[in-house]
Each structure stands twice: as structure tokens, then as C-alpha cells.
Amino acid sequence: MKTLIAILFPALLFAQSSSEHFTLAKSVLDAGGGTSTSENFTLVSAFGQPTPIGVQTSANFTLFAGFLSPMLMVSPLSPIQELVIKEAQPDARLYWEHVQGAGSYSIYRDVAIDFVPGPTNFVATVADTFYTDTNVFTSAPEQQYYIVRVNNP
């Protein structure tokens, strides 16, 4: 039995997964990092990397490797927490569920997570449950937080 384990162990260290669409090379020795490629993408990653390695892109995706948080988030002070924010360069698209009795919704954006909604960070008032915040990403990249308030009729 000891001989069988000794033969299989090196094979497990350098396991490789593949299909006709991708190849993922794995190695326990380098802590899970390595290169993954296909005709549609190339991914270079390292497990436990303290900073982003960089941005990998293709016609089908963009990957930001490393420990990153999204650039667009819901402020914990927002009355509507079930807010979906999608990046659509250079815009941000916001979606949320209808709130019973709502006449409209006011949208606010700021760089501080615990900001107070006011005239300086007001974005728009809409009757729908979606909004496109245009040109959010035209300036230097910076974390943005949203608050959506419900306005009664």
C-alpha cells in the first residue's frame, strides 16, 4: 500500500483539468497558482496574493485577480438593501424591487460608506425600479456607495 501512495502522490501534486474549452493547471507546490488558458482567455493567478496581479480580459470577460472589493456597493444606511449594482463602463446600472406605496425613489452616491444623503450627493429621482448612473467611471477609480430612498406619493 505504501508503494501505491508514493506513485499517486506526485500525480496529485501536478493535477491538470481540461476540456475542449479550457485548461486549468494546478500545483500544490506553488500554493494553487499557475496559468490557465484556452483560445478565449488566459488567466494567471496566485493563491494568497496580497495585491492584485492585474487585469485579464477577453471578448467574454474581465477578471480582476487578487483581493479586491467591488467598486460599487450599497451603503449600509440605504433603506433598500436588496439593490443590484452592475458595472456597464462607463456607467453603473442599479436595480431594486418595488416597495409597496412608493411614489418614486431618490438615488444618492458618495465615496464614504456611511454618508448622509443630501443635495451634494443627490443623483436622481425616478419612478421606475432601475436607474443608469452615467459616467461613474470616467474619473479616477474610486469606491462608490449608493443609497436609494423611497418617496411616498
C-alpha angles and dihedrals in degrees: 000000000000090000092054092052091049091053096047097042097073090047091055092050093060101034118161129198121200147158135173088280104044149008122212115192115200131187127182089199095065094043097256099307126127143105128299120190145172134158088276103045150008121211125188114188142165125198113237095013107169094209134030115277090211142270123305118195142176135165088277107042151004119220125193105197124204131039105326134154122212115272091225121052142158115256112238086233093063114114087215108059097166090078119143114206118189125188112231103169120268090007137057121222118209125198130179141162121268114262114219111251095015115146094184142336128241117212125206130183131191141154093239117083094217099040123152113237112243145132094292094059100031113128108174149317117236137177093211128077093243137058138181112219101205126218096003090144099045093096129054112310110266134161110265127197127198134208121191116195127195117233118201117225 
